[in-house]
C-alpha cells in the first residue's frame, strides 16, 4: 500500500491511498451478498437476482455504500500504520476514485496526536507535602461515629432550639398564591442546617409542638427556579413534634456495639491508624499532582480541541453514571440546576484540558526515558485486582478485554513515570528552609487500582486507534 501524507493544518493530516481493483471487487461482492435480499427485479424471485442483473437494473452504484464501508474497514488501520501517525479523532472520508475494474482511492482527513516539547522535568523543585494525624482529627472522626449512632429523642417540655429536628407540614405562597414545589407534609427539618431558604429555620426557634407559624422569607436572587428568584414568600407551617439528637458515650460498650473491638482505647487506636493511611494517601496524591503540574507547565503542547472534547465526554459519562447510582438522571439534574448541556460540558473544560495535557506529557517523558511496564508489573496488578474484587485471578483475566489490558499497562507506565519524577525531584521543605534531592528509586511500581475520584496521574484520554466505517464517519 502506498500512502501519501500531507499536513493540512496544525495536528491535522490528509492521507491519500488506494485499495486495489481486486480488493474493491471483493468488497463489491460482499455488498451484493449483504443487500441482494432487498432487490425486487421482474423475472426473478426477490433476493435471487444475479449481481450482474442487479447492477444493470439499478446501476453498480447501488452497491457502492457498503462496498466502500467494507474496503475502508479493511484498509484504514494499515494506512495509518504505514503513515506512522496516531489519530485522535474519527476520520473524515472522501472518495477520489471509484468504479469497477479501477482502484478505489480514499482521501482521509484526521486529527493526530500533537507533538510534545518537553521542558525541564528531571530535578524539578517541588514543595514538601506532608499530612499527619492530629488529636483534633481523631476527635472529629470519633464525633462523626457518635453522630452516626445518635438517638432521636422526642422533646415534650420545651420549644424548638437550634440543632433540634422539627416534624412539620408547610406550604408556601407568593402574593397569596401557592406555588409548585412549595408544599410538604411530615417533613423532618434540622434547625440550623441551612436546608431551607435563609431565614426560614430561624423563625421556628422558640415555637412549640402544635404551633402554627407564618414564616416570611425572600428567595435568593440566584435561586434555581427563576420564577421564584428574589420573590417574597409566606410559608404556613404546622409543627407536629420536636426531637433532639442524643449522642452515645464513647466507652467500651460503644466500641463493642459498633465495632469488632472490646475497648474504646482499641477502637480509638484503629481510628488513628485508618486516618494515618488516609493522610499518607493524601500526601502521595498531592505530591504527584505537584510534580505533574510542574512538568506540564514546563512543556509546550498545541492541544487539539477534539482531544479535550473527547475527555469531556469521558468525564460527563462518569458523572452521569454516578447520578444513576444515586437514583437520578442527568436530564432531571440539569433541569434542577437550570443548566443546559452546553453549560454542563463547559464546566469540565478546564479539568479535561489539564488531564489531557498531563497524559501527553507523562507519555512523552516515559518514551524519552524508556520507561515500560514489565510482565511482572502487569501480573502484580492483576493479582491486586483479584484481591480487591475477591475473584480468582484466572476469572479476572477472562473478563478483561484487550483494550482493558492496554489501559492497565498504560496506567502502570504512568505510575512508574511519576514515581521517577518524584524520586528525582528537589523537595523544598519550607519549614526547615532547606532543599534536599531524593535518590532515584529502583523498586518496582506498585499496581495502582483505579478509584472513582481520579488523580491527574490516573485521569487520561484514550488514544487507541479505532476503526471507523465510512457510514459512521459521514
N, C-alpha and C positions, 0 to 999 in steps of 0.2 A: 504494500500500500504506500502510495506517495501522498504525503500531506503537506500542503502549503500553509505556513503560519504567518499571519500579518497582525500587527498590533494596531487596532483601530482607535483606541484611546487608552488612558491610564487603566491598567488592570483588566482591559477587555481585549480579547484576541478573536481573530476570524480564522477558522480552519476551512480549507477547501480540499476536498479529497473525493476520489471516485470509487464506486463499487463496480466491479467488472460486469460486463454484459451477462456472463454466465450466472453470477450470483444474483443479479437483478431478475433474470429469468426464473431462478429458483424461488425468489420472493413472490413473483407474479403467480407462479403455480400454487404457492401456499395461500395467496389471496383468493385465487379461484376456488380452491377446495373449501376455504372458510365461508365463502359467500354464495356458492353455487345454489344452495338451497333456497336462496331468496329470489332467484331469477325465474320468471314465468314467460317462456317463449313458445309461440304457436308451433305445434307439431311435436313438442317434447313434454313429457311429464315434468312437473315442477321439480327443479333440483337435478334433472337428468341431462340437461343440455351440455354438449361438449364445450370446452373452453373456447375453441375457435368460433363456434356459433355464437357464444355469449359475447365475444369481442366484436364480432361482425354486427350483431344486433344492437349492442349498446355502445360500441367502440371500446378499445382496450383501456381507455382512461377510467372505466368503471372499476377497474382493479387496482388503480394506482395508490389510493389512500392506504390500504392495508399493506400493499407491497412495499411502499416507502417506509411504513412503520416497521415491517419485518427487517428490511435492509438496514435501517438506521440502528435498530437494536443490536444487530449482528456486527456492526462496524464501528460504532461510536467509541467504545472503550479502547479498541485497538488504535483508532486515530488519535485519541488523547494520549495514549502511551507513547506512540511514535512522535507526537509533537512535544512531549516532555513537559506538559502543563498540568496544573492541579485546579480543575474547575471548582468554583464555589457557588455556582448558580445553575439553574436549568438552562439548557441550550436553546437558542433561537435558531430555527431551521428554515433554510430556503433551498429550493431545488434549482440548480443551474441548468441541468440537462436531464431529460427523462424520455424513454421510448424503447420499444422492443428492439433488440439487436444492438443497443448502444449502452455504454457505461452510464450508470446513474451518478450524477455529480452533486454532492452535498456542499452547501456553504453554511457553516455553523458559526454563530457568534456566541461567545460565552465569557463570563467574568471569571478571572483566575485569582488564585491566592496572591496577595500583594507581597512585594519584597520587603523584608525587614532589615533595616540598617541598625545594627546593634551599637549601642554606646558602651560606656563603662559598666561592667557587671561583676567583675572579679574584684574583691576587696572594697566593695562599696561600704559606706558608713551608714549604720542604722542605729537608732536609739535602743538602749537595753529595755526590754519589756518584760516585766516580771510581776505576776499576781500571786499574792499569798493569802491564806485564810486568816481572818481576824476573829477575835471574840465576838464582835458585832455581827459578822457573817453567820457564825454558828447560832447566836441568839435569834437572829432573824429567821433562819431555817427552822429552828425549833418552834418559834412563834407561828410560822406557816403551818407546821404539823399540828399544832394545837388548834389553829383556826379550822383546819380541815375536819377535826374531830370535835368541834364545838357543838353544844346542845342549844337548841332554840327553846327558850322557856317563856311561856305566856306571862304577861305582866297585867295585874289586876288593880293595883293600888296607886298608880301614878299615870301621868300624861307622857306623851311622846318626847323622847330625848334624842339628841344626836347619837347615831350609832344603832338606834333601835330599828326593828323591822316592822313596818306597819302594813296590815292587810286592808286594802282599800278598794272601793269602787270609785271610778272617776269618769267624768265626761266633760269635754272641752267645747267652748263656744267662742266664736268671733262675731262681734256685733249681734249677739243673741242667737246666732245660727250655729248648730252643731256641725263640726267639720269631720271629714273622713279620717279614720285612724286615731281619733281623739277620745275613744271610749275604751274602758277596761273594767272587768269585774274580778273580784277576789285576787287582785294583783298584790304581790308582796314587794314592797319598796323599802330598800335600805336607806335610811335617812342619813344624808351626808355623803352618799356615794356619787352624787352628780349624775345619776342615771337619767333624771328628768331635766326639763328646761331649768336654767338658772333661776333661783328664787322659789321654785315650786316646793322643794322638800323643806326648806326653812320655815315655810308658813304652816307646816303641820306640827312643828315643835310646840309643846305646851297644850296640845289638844288631846282629848281622851277618847276611849272606846265609845262608839255611838255618836260621836260629834259629827255634824255636817259642816263642812268648811268650804268657803268660797276662796279659791286661790287665784290671785291676779298676777299674771306674768306677761312678758313680752318675748316673742320668739326672736332668736338671734337673726341678724340681717343675712348671715350666711347659712341659714337653715336649709336642709336638703330639699324640703318641699317648698318650692318657690312661692306658691300661693299663700303660705303662712309666714314667710320670712319678714321680720320686722313688725308683724301684727301683734296688737294687744289681744289677750285672750283671758277668759274666765273659766276656771275648772271647778265644777261642783264635785266635792269629794266627800264620801262617807267612810269613816274609819270603823272597820269591823273589829279590829283587835290589834294588840301590840305584843311583840315578842322581843326579848333581848338575848344576845348571844352570851353564853357562859362557857368559858374555856376550861378544859380539864387541867389538873395539876400535872406538871412534868415530873413524874415519880416512877418508881419501879412498876407500879400497877399499870400506868400508861404504857410503859415500854413493853410489858408482857401482852397487853391487849392489842397493840398496834404494830408490833414487830416481832422478830424472832429472838430478841434479846431479853434477858431476865432483869436487867437493871437499867435505870436511867443513865448511869455513867457509861455503860457499854453502848447504849443507843447514841449518846452524845458523841462518843469516840467514833462511831460509824458515820455519823453526820459529818464530823470533821474530815474523815478520810475521803468521803464522797466529794465534799467541797474542794478538797485538795486536788483531786483528779480533775474536777471541772476547771479549777484555776490553772492547772498545768496545761489543759487543752486550750484554754483561752489564751494563755501566754504563747503557746505554739502557733495558734491560728493568727494572732495579731502580729507575731514576728514574721510569719510567712507573708502576710499582707504587706508589711512594711518593706520587705525585700522586693516583692513583686512590683509594688508601686514605684520603687526607686529605679529598677531596671527598665520598666515600661516608660517612665519619664525620660530616661536617658536614650531610649531607642526612637527611631523615626519610622513611621508607617503611614502610608496613604491608604486608609481603610475604605474598602468598597461598601457602599450603603447596603448592598444585598446581604453582606455578612452580618451587619447589625440587625437588619430586619429579620433574618433567619434566627438570630439569637433571641430577639424579642418574641418570636413565635414560640421558641422553647420555654421562655420564662412565663409567657401568658398561658401556655398549655399546662405547665406545672401548677400555676396559680388556680386555674380553672379546676384541675383535678383535686386540689386541696379543698376548694369550695364544695365540690361534690361529696367529699368525705364528710363534710360538716352539714350535709343535707341542703345545700344551697346550689343555685345555678348562676352562671355569670350574668345572664340577662337580668335577673332579679337584682343581683348585686349592683350592677351599673345603674339600674333604674332607681334604686335606693339612694345612691350617691349623686344622682342627676348627672351622670357622665356617659358620654358616647364611647364607642370602641376606639375611635381615633385618640381621644384623650386618655383612655385606659392604656393604650400601647405607648403613648408619648411619655408616660411616667416611668417607663422602663428603659428608655433610650440610653440614658447615661450609664446605667448599670450594664446594659448589653454591650455598649461600646467598650467599657472597661474590661469586661470579661473576654471579649474577642481579642482585644489588644494583648491582654495578659497571656492568652493561649498562644497567640502567634509569636510573641517574644520568647516565651519559655520553650516553644518548639524550635525556634531558631538557635537558642543557646544550647539546647540538647544536641542538635545536629552538629553545631560547631565543636562541642566538647566531646562528641562521640558517646553520649550517654544513651544506654539502651536498657531494656528490661530483659533480664535473663529468664530462662525457663524456670529456674528455681524461684525467682521473684514471683512469676506468674502462678506457679503451683502453690506457693505460700499464700497468695491472695485468695485462691480458690478454697484452700483449707480454712482460711479465716471466714470466708463467706459461708461455708458449710457449717461452721461452729455457730456463726451469728444466726443463721436461719434454722439451725437444728435439723440439717439434712445430711444425707450421705454424700460424700464427695463426688461419687460417680453420677448421682442424680443432678448435682449442680452442673456438672459438665454436659449432661444431656440437654438441659433446658436452656443453656446459653447458646445464642445464635452466633454465627461468625462475626457479625458486627458488634455483638456484645464483647466477644473476645478481643477484638481490635480496640474497643473503648477501654477495656481493663488494662491492656498493655500500654496504651497511650497515657492512661492515668498514672501508671507506675513510673513511666519515664518522667512525667511532670513532677511527681513526688520526689524522685531522686534528683532532679534538676534543682528544685527549690532547696532541698537539703544541702546540695553542693554550694549553692549561693549563700546560704546561711552560715555554713561551716567556714567559708572563705571571706565572710563579711567582717568589717571592723565594727564591733559593737561598742557604742559610746555610752558609758554609764554616767548619766547626768549627776547622780548623787555623789559619785566619787571623783567626778571631773577628770576621768582618765579614759584612754582608748586602748582596747586590748583585742587583737585579732585572735580568732579561733583557729586551731589546727584543722586541716581538712580531714573529714571522717571518711573511712573506707569500709564502713559496715554496710550490709545490705539494707535496702529500703524496706521498711515495714509496709505491708499491704494496707492501704487505707480504705476502709469501707465507705461507701457513699452515704451521706446523710441528707435529710430533707433541706436543711439550711446549708448551702454550699459555700465554701470559702472561695476566694478568687482562684486559688490553685486548682480547685476541683471544677469550677464552672467554666466550660469551654464549648465552643461551637463544634459541631461535627462537620468534618470536611471530606469525608469519604465520598468517592465518586458514586453517583447513582445513574443508572441507565434511564433515559427519558425517551419515551416513544414519541414519534412525530406527532401523533394525535394529541398527546398531553401537552406538548410544547407549543402548540398553536394557540 
